[in-house]
Amino acid sequence: MKAAIVYESLYGNTHAIANAIAQGLEGIAEPHVMSVEEAGQAQPTATDLLVVGGPTHIHGMSRKPMWELAVKDALEHPEKGLVPAATAGGPGLRAWFESLDKTTGKAAAFDTRLEGNELLTGHASKGIAKRLRQHGLELIAEPASFLVDATNQLLPGELDRAREWGKTLGTAISATT
Ligand SMILES: Cc1cc2nc3c(=O)[nH]c(=O)nc-3n(C[C@H](O)[C@H](O)[C@H](O)COP(=O)(O)O)c2cc1C
């Protein structure tokens, strides 16, 4: 079984979570982690499971202007210790979904977001899940959020939780194929 994990990440948290999800899938499926920029080069082909994740920006999926402001802020204020990924400023998940053909298969959505009440923080995974469904994919798990603190560090235990989530996805997909 093949699994594609497509992520958008400005500061690396969502990328790290994507890698941990892949680790959880290993042994059950053959995971392939790719940034949304890489995924934009080609439609994900022949995959049994498509997992898509991104950072929560202003309560939902990132938008290009906000992304550009965040990159500018990080570059102008190095004391904050935020390092934009080399690919930051690429098309982003919203544009990628617009270019994605309708398809069939199984999928799951995740995000990273601030710790706290999700009614206040919002979560990008809801919008991602909606777009996966609109493209014809069947969600095999509830959208998942992995949490960071106010300094943009993943909370202790979140990488382990992502590995466990990946394992759960792998088990669910192997039961249905
Ligand atoms: C411009 C911007 C807006 C953000 N808005 C929210 C928000 O509305 N809710 C939230 O929970 N986190 C918000 N965050 C925090 C990010 O979701 C969090 O830092 C995430 O882990 C970043 O992922 P990345 O390291 O993969 O870029 C925001 C971060 C930035 C840079």
The ligand as a Gaussian input file, in Angstrom:
#p B3LYP/6-31G(d) Opt

LIG

0 1
 C        0.290000      34.533000      10.157000
 C       -0.033000      33.481000      11.183000
 C       -1.332000      33.346000      11.642000
 C       -1.650000      32.373000      12.604000
 N       -2.953000      32.224000      13.018000
 C       -3.269000      31.226000      13.875000
 C       -4.641000      31.017000      14.263000
 O       -5.559000      31.730000      13.858000
 N       -4.908000      29.977000      15.101000
 C       -3.922000      29.158000      15.584000
 O       -4.239000      28.238000      16.334000
 N       -2.620000      29.340000      15.239000
 C       -2.281000      30.337000      14.395000
 N       -0.974000      30.522000      14.013000
 C        0.046000      29.617000      14.565000
 C        0.389000      28.518000      13.571000
 O       -0.746000      27.740000      13.231000
 C        1.421000      27.573000      14.164000
 O        2.536000      28.296000      14.553000
 C        1.807000      26.463000      13.198000
 O        2.386000      25.398000      13.899000
 C        2.786000      26.917000      12.145000
 O        3.057000      25.825000      11.311000
 P        4.411000      25.750000      10.445000
 O        5.565000      25.755000      11.439000
 O        4.299000      24.449000       9.723000
 O        4.416000      26.922000       9.552000
 C       -0.636000      31.509000      13.108000
 C        0.684000      31.666000      12.643000
 C        0.986000      32.648000      11.701000
 C        2.402000      32.786000      11.218000

